Amino acid sequence: MSSPISEVEITSGRVTIADPSTPFPLASGAVLEHAELAYEAYGRLNEDRSNAILLFHALSGSQHAAGFTSEVDGAGDRWTEDCQYGWWDLFIGPGKVLDTHQYFILCVNYLGGCYGSTGPTTLDPQTGRPHGARFPAITTADVVHSQARLLDHFGIRQLHAVVGPSVGGLMAINFATLYPDRVRIVIPIASGHKTTVLARLTLFEQVLAIENDPHFQGGDYYDDTPPEYGLALARMISHKTFVHLDAIERRARKDVVASTDQLAWYQIRNNVESYMLHQGKKFVKRFDANTYLRIIDMWLNFDPLRDAGVATYEELFAISKAADHHYLVFSIDSDFCFYPEEQADLVACLKAADVSAMHITVHSDKGHDSFLLEPELYAPHLYYTLAGRWNKTRVNGPAVPLVE
């Protein structure tokens, strides 16, 4: 890390959200009788528990959003050096935009995850073996419902804000429309409100990469060789949408020398090829293929209309209108993962439903990963929004005037 890690107070743990007396039903019809969620929290709840911000992580992220954590219970060898530094540390901490002196920030490893929450890698109490292929499909709505149970554990009735970058933005929209009375501010960053055809094709390629690895064995590989090549290839497919192509070329030229890796026939000679293979190989050390498939499946089957029981986006966002939500929507002009047109379409739907919304386009040469790397481009708008400084929102009483 080029910058020092913030000295942020971290509270971590696992909370049981399902047991035989209180099972957790899934959208698929399956029922989990044992389920835990791993979380990290930063800052402290105020007396009336009104300062909480729920942060949804991205596809391969974790609950570890800030500070330094050397190990996580339940993550095993997957908790590599790359995981030990908080993925949003530039945003969270004393005096930062998500100021831990002011807010209580909660980040949770998704249900189905591999960093301590119940998922394919965790042991099935009935068999004593990893769930593996037997772990059911999970939807974004399942994730949202599970985290609502976690909020109940903390006694948080209403969130100050829900924030989600990338895939986390899908969860943020789901949360706002499934639990409208439990949140005030909704902040999807470089995300969308539907799965596009291009995203569907890219995600399906990743599914095929993992499924066709001979070591995948239908998902039951924990006693044998894991599907490393399939997972590495899936990561390479996704990585080129996360990082702008110019940035990939710069990184390859700077950080990676020509590879000595050999395939069956093809010989790797170009630094870009070597860089991408390096990214894939590094990823398989810290992530699980079954978990990756579950999260991709969430994305492929994201349908907030179905989850909210409505037929149109106007009806969907009428829910937010009735709850007096305010949305802050971020686009990144160089984003190849969630294209800026997707956020423009989201904002058009919000406006059609007369929902208070602000749309900010970030100008960056870093692509989708900008939201991880450039806090200075997001901070002013996050400060403004979290302070409630727009004319339709009331903060603990009278309306707060706009900045002049």
PyMOL commands that set and color helices and strands:
alter all, ss='L'
color gray80, all
select helices_A, chain A and resi 76-78+81-83+132-134+140-154+167-178+180-182+197-211+217-219+228-242+245-255+271-284+289-300+304-308+313-322+340-352+367-373+375-386
alter helices_A, ss='H'
color red, helices_A
select strands_A, chain A and resi 10-18+24-25+31-32+35-42+52-55+92-93+98-99+104-108+159-165+183-189+326-332+356-362
alter strands_A, ss='S'
color yellow, strands_A
deselect
rebuild
show_as cartoon
